[in-house]
Structure formats: structure tokens, C-alpha cells
Amino acid sequence: MNQPLASRQKALLERLIALARRLYAETADFRERPDQLQLWYNRGYANGMLDALQALGHGAALDAGLEPDGDDPTEGQALLGWGQAYRHGWETGRREALEVMESAP
């Protein structure tokens, strides 16, 4: 997006970024805790949100601490509970971020 963001869209973007930042802080050790499916879901949700924001052209608004995880933490483990939780979180986070941003004028 090269045009200035409308104030509502900018406010929504800031809220989504704040949510992603909070989820990243809360899930910093998710890889060491495969028994905590909610952590895996939340990390996936944050990464899905960030993927959606980048796809919409808002990558420049993300700071260095909010780059999506570079690797897929579920590789080879997608059928396990934590892999499924992460994937479901990623899909939901991406879909909901797209819906929120596309609903803003």
C-alpha cells in the first residue's frame, strides 16, 4: 500500500501489531513446551496475522521484533497435537487479520 492509510485502518493496523507483539512475548518459549497447545496456537495465530499484514503491503509497519518466525516449527510434526494447534492458529490469525483490515475503509 503506497497510499496513506485511512485513520480507521491505521488504528486497526496498530491494534493488530500490538496484539502480535503481545502474543510473541507470551509465546517466546513455545518450542520448549509442546504440552502447552495454547502457546502453539497463539504463536501460529501471531505468525498468521503477520503473514496477512505483509501480504496486504503493511510489512514496513512491522518492526524487526515482529518478523514471522523464519522456519516452520511444525515441520515433521504437523500431525502431532502442537503442530495441529500451530497450523490452526496460523490459518485463523491470517484469515481474521485479512477480514479486519479489508473491512476498514
DSSP file (Angstrom, degrees, kcal/mol; ACC not computed):
  #  RESIDUE AA STRUCTURE BP1 BP2  ACC     N-H-->O    O-->H-N    N-H-->O    O-->H-N    TCO  KAPPA ALPHA  PHI   PSI    X-CA   Y-CA   Z-CA
    1    1 A M              0   0    0      0, 0.0     4,-0.1     0, 0.0    55,-0.0   0.000 360.0 360.0 360.0 115.6    0.0    0.0    0.0
    2    2 A N        +     0   0    0      2,-0.1     3,-0.1     0, 0.0    55,-0.0   0.591 360.0  87.5 -97.2 -13.0    1.6    3.2   -1.1
    3    3 A Q  S    S-     0   0    0      1,-0.1     3,-0.1     3,-0.0     2,-0.0  -0.543  93.0 -93.7 -84.0 152.2   -1.3    5.5   -0.2
    4    4 A P        -     0   0    0      0, 0.0     2,-0.2     0, 0.0    -1,-0.1  -0.384  48.4-109.3 -61.0 141.9   -1.6    6.9    3.3
    5    5 A L        -     0   0    0     -4,-0.1     2,-0.0     1,-0.1     0, 0.0  -0.491  28.7-112.1 -74.2 141.1   -3.8    4.7    5.5
    6    6 A A     >  -     0   0    0     -2,-0.2     4,-2.8     1,-0.1     5,-0.2  -0.367  34.3-109.1 -63.7 153.7   -7.2    6.0    6.5
    7    7 A S  H  > S+     0   0    0      1,-0.2     4,-2.2     2,-0.2     5,-0.1   0.864 118.1  49.1 -59.7 -38.2   -7.3    6.7   10.2
    8    8 A R  H  > S+     0   0    0      2,-0.2     4,-2.3     1,-0.2    -1,-0.2   0.930 113.1  46.6 -67.2 -44.0   -9.6    3.8   10.9
    9    9 A Q  H  > S+     0   0    0      1,-0.2     4,-2.6     2,-0.2    -2,-0.2   0.893 112.0  51.2 -65.2 -38.9   -7.4    1.4    9.0
   10   10 A K  H  X S+     0   0    0     -4,-2.8     4,-2.4     2,-0.2    -1,-0.2   0.908 109.8  49.9 -63.9 -41.6   -4.3    2.8   10.7
   11   11 A A  H  X S+     0   0    0     -4,-2.2     4,-2.0    -5,-0.2    -2,-0.2   0.903 111.9  48.1 -64.0 -41.2   -5.8    2.3   14.1
   12   12 A L  H  X S+     0   0    0     -4,-2.3     4,-2.5     2,-0.2    -2,-0.2   0.913 110.5  51.5 -65.3 -42.3   -6.7   -1.3   13.3
   13   13 A L  H  X S+     0   0    0     -4,-2.6     4,-2.5     1,-0.2    -2,-0.2   0.922 109.6  49.8 -59.9 -45.0   -3.2   -2.0   12.0
   14   14 A E  H  X S+     0   0    0     -4,-2.4     4,-2.2     1,-0.2    -1,-0.2   0.883 110.9  49.6 -62.4 -38.9   -1.7   -0.6   15.2
   15   15 A R  H  X S+     0   0    0     -4,-2.0     4,-2.3     2,-0.2    -1,-0.2   0.901 111.0  48.9 -67.6 -40.3   -4.0   -2.8   17.3
   16   16 A L  H  X S+     0   0    0     -4,-2.5     4,-2.6     2,-0.2    -2,-0.2   0.901 111.7  49.4 -65.3 -40.3   -3.1   -5.9   15.3
   17   17 A I  H  X S+     0   0    0     -4,-2.5     4,-2.5     2,-0.2    -2,-0.2   0.906 110.5  50.5 -64.9 -40.9    0.6   -5.1   15.6
   18   18 A A  H  X S+     0   0    0     -4,-2.2     4,-2.3     2,-0.2    -2,-0.2   0.901 111.0  49.3 -63.2 -40.5    0.1   -4.6   19.4
   19   19 A L  H  X S+     0   0    0     -4,-2.3     4,-2.8     2,-0.2    -2,-0.2   0.928 111.2  48.8 -64.6 -44.7   -1.7   -8.0   19.6
   20   20 A A  H  X S+     0   0    0     -4,-2.6     4,-2.5     1,-0.2    -2,-0.2   0.911 110.7  51.1 -61.1 -42.0    1.1   -9.7   17.6
   21   21 A R  H  X S+     0   0    0     -4,-2.5     4,-2.1     2,-0.2    -1,-0.2   0.914 111.9  47.0 -61.1 -43.3    3.7   -8.2   19.9
   22   22 A R  H  X S+     0   0    0     -4,-2.3     4,-2.4     2,-0.2    -2,-0.2   0.922 112.3  49.3 -65.5 -44.0    1.9   -9.4   23.0
   23   23 A L  H  X S+     0   0    0     -4,-2.8     4,-1.4     1,-0.2    -2,-0.2   0.888 109.7  52.0 -64.0 -38.6    1.4  -12.9   21.6
   24   24 A Y  H  < S+     0   0    0     -4,-2.5     3,-0.3    -5,-0.2    -1,-0.2   0.923 110.6  48.0 -62.5 -43.1    5.1  -13.1   20.7
   25   25 A A  H >< S+     0   0    0     -4,-2.1     3,-0.9     1,-0.2    -2,-0.2   0.911 113.3  47.7 -63.3 -41.7    6.1  -12.1   24.2
   26   26 A E  H 3< S+     0   0    0     -4,-2.4    -1,-0.2     1,-0.2     3,-0.2   0.714 117.5  41.8 -72.7 -20.3    3.7  -14.6   25.7
   27   27 A T  T >< S+     0   0    0     -4,-1.4     3,-2.1    -3,-0.3     4,-0.2   0.121  72.0 122.0-114.8  20.5    4.9  -17.4   23.5
   28   28 A A  T <  S+     0   0    0     -3,-0.9     3,-0.3     1,-0.3    -1,-0.1   0.822  84.6  37.1 -54.5 -34.2    8.7  -16.8   23.5
   29   29 A D  T >  S+     0   0    0     -3,-0.2     3,-1.1     1,-0.2     4,-0.3   0.057  77.2 122.5-107.0  25.5    9.3  -20.4   24.8
   30   30 A F  G X   +     0   0    0     -3,-2.1     3,-1.5     1,-0.3     6,-0.2   0.832  68.4  61.0 -59.6 -33.5    6.6  -22.2   22.9
   31   31 A R  G 3  S+     0   0    0     -3,-0.3    -1,-0.3     1,-0.3    -2,-0.1   0.807 103.3  50.7 -65.0 -29.3    9.1  -24.6   21.3
   32   32 A E  G <  S+     0   0    0     -3,-1.1    -1,-0.3     1,-0.2    -2,-0.2   0.448 107.1  59.1 -85.2   0.1   10.2  -25.9   24.7
   33   33 A R    X   +     0   0    0     -3,-1.5     3,-2.0    -4,-0.3    -1,-0.2  -0.507  50.2 156.8-130.9  64.9    6.6  -26.6   25.7
   34   34 A P  T 3  S+     0   0    0      0, 0.0    -1,-0.1     0, 0.0    48,-0.1   0.677  75.2  65.5 -65.0 -14.2    4.9  -29.0   23.3
   35   35 A D  T 3  S+     0   0    0      1,-0.2     2,-1.0    -3,-0.1     3,-0.1   0.596  86.3  76.1 -80.9 -10.2    2.5  -29.9   26.1
   36   36 A Q    X>  +     0   0    0     -3,-2.0     4,-1.4    -6,-0.2     3,-0.8  -0.718  57.1 174.5-103.6  81.9    1.0  -26.3   26.0
   37   37 A L  H 3> S+     0   0    0     -2,-1.0     4,-2.7     1,-0.3     5,-0.2   0.805  75.1  62.0 -60.5 -31.2   -1.1  -26.4   22.9
   38   38 A Q  H 3> S+     0   0    0      1,-0.2     4,-2.8     2,-0.2    -1,-0.3   0.887 101.5  52.4 -64.2 -37.2   -2.5  -22.9   23.6
   39   39 A L  H <> S+     0   0    0     -3,-0.8     4,-2.4     2,-0.2    -1,-0.2   0.924 110.9  47.2 -61.9 -43.5    1.1  -21.4   23.3
   40   40 A W  H  X S+     0   0    0     -4,-1.4     4,-2.4    -7,-0.2    -2,-0.2   0.908 112.8  48.8 -65.0 -43.0    1.5  -23.2   19.9
   41   41 A Y  H  X S+     0   0    0     -4,-2.7     4,-2.8     1,-0.2    -2,-0.2   0.945 112.3  48.5 -60.8 -48.0   -1.9  -21.9   18.8
   42   42 A N  H  X S+     0   0    0     -4,-2.8     4,-2.4     2,-0.2    -2,-0.2   0.877 111.3  49.2 -63.2 -38.7   -1.1  -18.4   19.9
   43   43 A R  H  X S+     0   0    0     -4,-2.4     4,-2.4     2,-0.2    -1,-0.2   0.920 112.8  47.9 -67.1 -42.3    2.3  -18.4   18.2
   44   44 A G  H  X S+     0   0    0     -4,-2.4     4,-2.6     2,-0.2    -2,-0.2   0.904 110.3  52.8 -61.7 -40.8    0.7  -19.7   15.0
   45   45 A Y  H  X S+     0   0    0     -4,-2.8     4,-2.4     2,-0.2    -2,-0.2   0.931 109.9  47.7 -60.3 -46.9   -2.0  -17.0   15.3
   46   46 A A  H  X S+     0   0    0     -4,-2.4     4,-2.4     1,-0.2    -1,-0.2   0.922 113.2  47.9 -61.4 -44.7    0.6  -14.2   15.6
   47   47 A N  H  X S+     0   0    0     -4,-2.4     4,-2.2     1,-0.2    -1,-0.2   0.878 111.0  51.3 -66.0 -37.1    2.6  -15.6   12.6
   48   48 A G  H  X S+     0   0    0     -4,-2.6     4,-2.2     2,-0.2    -1,-0.2   0.899 109.8  50.2 -64.7 -40.6   -0.6  -15.9   10.5
   49   49 A M  H  X S+     0   0    0     -4,-2.4     4,-2.6     2,-0.2    -2,-0.2   0.939 111.2  48.2 -60.8 -47.2   -1.5  -12.3   11.4
   50   50 A L  H  X S+     0   0    0     -4,-2.4     4,-2.3     1,-0.2    -2,-0.2   0.877 109.3  53.3 -64.1 -37.3    1.9  -11.0   10.4
   51   51 A D  H  X S+     0   0    0     -4,-2.2     4,-2.4     2,-0.2    -1,-0.2   0.923 110.4  47.7 -61.5 -44.0    1.8  -13.0    7.1
   52   52 A A  H  X S+     0   0    0     -4,-2.2     4,-1.8     2,-0.2    -2,-0.2   0.916 110.7  50.8 -63.6 -43.8   -1.6  -11.4    6.3
   53   53 A L  H  <>S+     0   0    0     -4,-2.6     5,-2.9     1,-0.2     6,-0.3   0.897 111.9  47.4 -63.7 -39.6   -0.3   -7.9    7.1
   54   54 A Q  H ><5S+     0   0    0     -4,-2.3     3,-1.6     4,-0.2     5,-0.4   0.912 109.7  53.2 -65.7 -41.4    2.8   -8.4    4.9
   55   55 A A  H 3<5S+     0   0    0     -4,-2.4    -2,-0.2     1,-0.3    -1,-0.2   0.811 106.7  53.4 -63.0 -29.9    0.6   -9.7    2.1
   56   56 A L  T 3<5S-     0   0    0     -4,-1.8    -1,-0.3    -5,-0.1    -2,-0.2   0.457 125.3-103.0 -84.2  -1.2   -1.6   -6.6    2.3
   57   57 A G  T < 5S+     0   0    0     -3,-1.6     3,-0.3    -4,-0.2    -3,-0.2   0.661  90.3 117.3  91.5  17.0    1.5   -4.4    1.9
   58   58 A H    >>< +     0   0    0     -5,-2.9     3,-1.6     1,-0.2     4,-0.5   0.179  32.0 114.3-101.6  17.3    2.0   -3.4    5.6
   59   59 A G  G >4 S+     0   0    0     -5,-0.4     3,-1.2    -6,-0.3    -1,-0.2   0.827  70.5  61.2 -57.2 -33.8    5.4   -5.1    6.1
   60   60 A A  G 34 S+     0   0    0     -3,-0.3    -1,-0.3     1,-0.3    -2,-0.1   0.753  96.9  60.3 -66.3 -23.0    7.0   -1.7    6.6
   61   61 A A  G <4 S+     0   0    0     -3,-1.6     2,-0.4    -8,-0.1    -1,-0.3   0.651  88.2  88.6 -78.6 -15.0    4.8   -1.1    9.6
   62   62 A L  S << S-     0   0    0     -3,-1.2     2,-0.1    -4,-0.5     5,-0.0  -0.685  74.2-138.1 -86.3 133.8    6.2   -4.1   11.4
   63   63 A D    >   -     0   0    0     -2,-0.4     3,-2.4     1,-0.1    -2,-0.1  -0.372  32.1 -94.6 -85.0 171.8    9.3   -3.6   13.4
   64   64 A A  G >  S+     0   0    0      1,-0.3     3,-1.0     2,-0.2    -1,-0.1   0.791 122.7  60.3 -58.4 -30.2   12.3   -6.0   13.5
   65   65 A G  G 3  S+     0   0    0      1,-0.2    -1,-0.3     0, 0.0    -3,-0.0   0.515 100.5  57.7 -75.8  -3.6   10.9   -7.8   16.5
   66   66 A L  G <   +     0   0    0     -3,-2.4    -1,-0.2     2,-0.1    -2,-0.2  -0.026  68.4 129.4-119.2  30.7    7.8   -8.7   14.7
   67   67 A E    <   -     0   0    0     -3,-1.0     3,-0.1     1,-0.1   -16,-0.1  -0.695  68.2-104.0 -80.3 136.3    9.1  -10.7   11.7
   68   68 A P        -     0   0    0      0, 0.0    -1,-0.1     0, 0.0    -2,-0.1  -0.229  50.4 -81.7 -56.8 149.7    7.3  -14.0   11.4
   69   69 A D        -     0   0    0      1,-0.2    -3,-0.0    -3,-0.0     0, 0.0  -0.290  39.7-136.4 -52.3 133.8    9.4  -17.0   12.5
   70   70 A G  S    S+     0   0    0     -3,-0.1     2,-0.2     2,-0.1    -1,-0.2   0.755  81.5  46.4 -70.7 -25.8   11.7  -17.9    9.7
   71   71 A D  S    S-     0   0    0      4,-0.0     3,-0.0     2,-0.0    -2,-0.0  -0.700  89.1-107.9-113.8 167.6   11.1  -21.6    9.9
   72   72 A D    >   -     0   0    0     -2,-0.2     3,-1.9     1,-0.1    -2,-0.1  -0.844  24.3-161.4 -94.1 107.7    8.1  -23.8   10.2
   73   73 A P  T 3  S+     0   0    0      0, 0.0    -1,-0.1     0, 0.0    10,-0.0   0.607  87.8  58.4 -67.3  -8.7    8.1  -25.1   13.7
   74   74 A T  T >> S+     0   0    0      9,-0.1     3,-3.2     2,-0.1     4,-0.6   0.429  70.9 134.2 -98.9   0.6    5.7  -27.9   12.7
   75   75 A E  T <4 S+     0   0    0     -3,-1.9    -4,-0.0     1,-0.3     8,-0.0  -0.298  85.9   2.7 -56.0 123.5    7.9  -29.4   10.0
   76   76 A G  T 34 S+     0   0    0     -2,-0.1    -1,-0.3     1,-0.1    -2,-0.1   0.419 129.6  67.8  79.2  -1.5    7.8  -33.1   10.5
   77   77 A Q  T X4  +     0   0    0     -3,-3.2     3,-1.5     1,-0.1     6,-0.5   0.147  55.4 119.2-132.2  17.1    5.4  -32.7   13.4
   78   78 A A  T 3< S+     0   0    0     -4,-0.6     9,-0.1     1,-0.3    -3,-0.1   0.742  76.3  53.0 -62.1 -24.6    2.2  -31.5   11.7
   79   79 A L  T 3  S+     0   0    0     -5,-0.1    -1,-0.3     4,-0.1     2,-0.1   0.605  91.4  92.7 -87.9 -10.7    0.2  -34.5   12.8
   80   80 A L  S <> S-     0   0    0     -3,-1.5     4,-2.5    -6,-0.2     5,-0.2  -0.412  92.0-105.4 -79.7 160.2    1.1  -34.0   16.5
   81   81 A G  H  > S+     0   0    0      1,-0.2     4,-2.3     2,-0.2     5,-0.2   0.881 119.5  46.3 -54.1 -45.8   -1.2  -32.0   18.8
   82   82 A W  H  > S+     0   0    0      1,-0.2     4,-2.4     2,-0.2    -1,-0.2   0.855 111.5  52.6 -70.6 -32.6    1.1  -29.0   18.9
   83   83 A G  H  > S+     0   0    0     -6,-0.5     4,-2.4     2,-0.2    -2,-0.2   0.907 111.3  46.4 -66.1 -41.1    1.6  -29.0   15.2
   84   84 A Q  H  X S+     0   0    0     -4,-2.5     4,-2.5    -7,-0.2     5,-0.2   0.891 111.8  51.3 -67.4 -39.5   -2.1  -29.0   14.6
   85   85 A A  H  X S+     0   0    0     -4,-2.3     4,-2.5    -5,-0.2    -2,-0.2   0.928 111.7  47.4 -63.1 -44.6   -2.6  -26.3   17.2
   86   86 A Y  H  X S+     0   0    0     -4,-2.4     4,-2.8     2,-0.2    -2,-0.2   0.948 113.1  47.6 -60.9 -49.7    0.0  -24.1   15.5
   87   87 A R  H  X S+     0   0    0     -4,-2.4     4,-2.5     1,-0.2     5,-0.2   0.900 112.9  48.6 -61.1 -42.5   -1.4  -24.6   12.0
   88   88 A H  H  X S+     0   0    0     -4,-2.5     4,-2.4     1,-0.2    -1,-0.2   0.916 112.6  48.7 -64.3 -42.4   -4.9  -23.9   13.1
   89   89 A G  H  X S+     0   0    0     -4,-2.5     4,-3.1    -5,-0.2     5,-0.2   0.914 110.9  50.7 -61.4 -43.1   -3.8  -20.7   14.9
   90   90 A W  H  X S+     0   0    0     -4,-2.8     4,-2.4     1,-0.2     5,-0.2   0.939 112.5  45.5 -61.2 -48.4   -1.8  -19.6   11.8
   91   91 A E  H  X S+     0   0    0     -4,-2.5     4,-2.3     2,-0.2    -1,-0.2   0.904 116.4  45.5 -63.3 -41.9   -4.8  -20.1    9.5
   92   92 A T  H  X S+     0   0    0     -4,-2.4     4,-2.8    -5,-0.2     5,-0.3   0.926 113.1  49.4 -68.9 -44.6   -7.2  -18.4   11.9
   93   93 A G  H  X S+     0   0    0     -4,-3.1     4,-2.1    -5,-0.2     5,-0.2   0.906 113.6  46.3 -60.4 -42.9   -4.8  -15.5   12.6
   94   94 A R  H  X S+     0   0    0     -4,-2.4     4,-2.3    -5,-0.2    -2,-0.2   0.949 114.7  46.5 -65.3 -49.0   -4.2  -14.9    8.9
   95   95 A R  H  X S+     0   0    0     -4,-2.3     4,-2.4    -5,-0.2    -2,-0.2   0.925 114.8  46.2 -60.2 -46.3   -7.9  -15.1    8.0
   96   96 A E  H  X S+     0   0    0     -4,-2.8     4,-2.5     2,-0.2    -1,-0.2   0.876 111.2  51.3 -69.6 -36.4   -9.1  -12.8   10.8
   97   97 A A  H  X S+     0   0    0     -4,-2.1     4,-2.6    -5,-0.3     5,-0.3   0.916 111.3  48.7 -64.8 -41.5   -6.4  -10.2   10.1
   98   98 A L  H  X S+     0   0    0     -4,-2.3     4,-2.6    -5,-0.2    -2,-0.2   0.932 112.2  48.8 -61.5 -45.1   -7.4  -10.1    6.5
   99   99 A E  H  X S+     0   0    0     -4,-2.4     4,-1.1    -5,-0.2    -2,-0.2   0.918 112.8  47.5 -61.5 -43.8  -11.0   -9.8    7.4
  100  100 A V  H  X S+     0   0    0     -4,-2.5     4,-0.6     1,-0.2     3,-0.4   0.944 115.9  42.8 -63.9 -48.6  -10.3   -7.0    9.9
  101  101 A M  H >< S+     0   0    0     -4,-2.6     3,-0.6     1,-0.2    -1,-0.2   0.860 113.6  51.3 -70.3 -33.9   -8.1   -5.0    7.5
  102  102 A E  H 3< S+     0   0    0     -4,-2.6    -1,-0.2    -5,-0.3    -2,-0.2   0.692 104.2  59.1 -76.6 -16.5  -10.3   -5.4    4.5
  103  103 A S  H 3< S+     0   0    0     -4,-1.1    -1,-0.2    -3,-0.4    -2,-0.2   0.654  88.1  90.7 -82.9 -15.1  -13.3   -4.3    6.5
  104  104 A A    <<        0   0    0     -3,-0.6   -98,-0.1    -4,-0.6    -3,-0.0  -0.607 360.0 360.0 -82.9 139.1  -11.7   -0.9    7.2
  105  105 A P              0   0    0      0, 0.0    -1,-0.1     0, 0.0   -98,-0.1   0.509 360.0 360.0 -67.4 360.0  -12.4    1.9    4.7
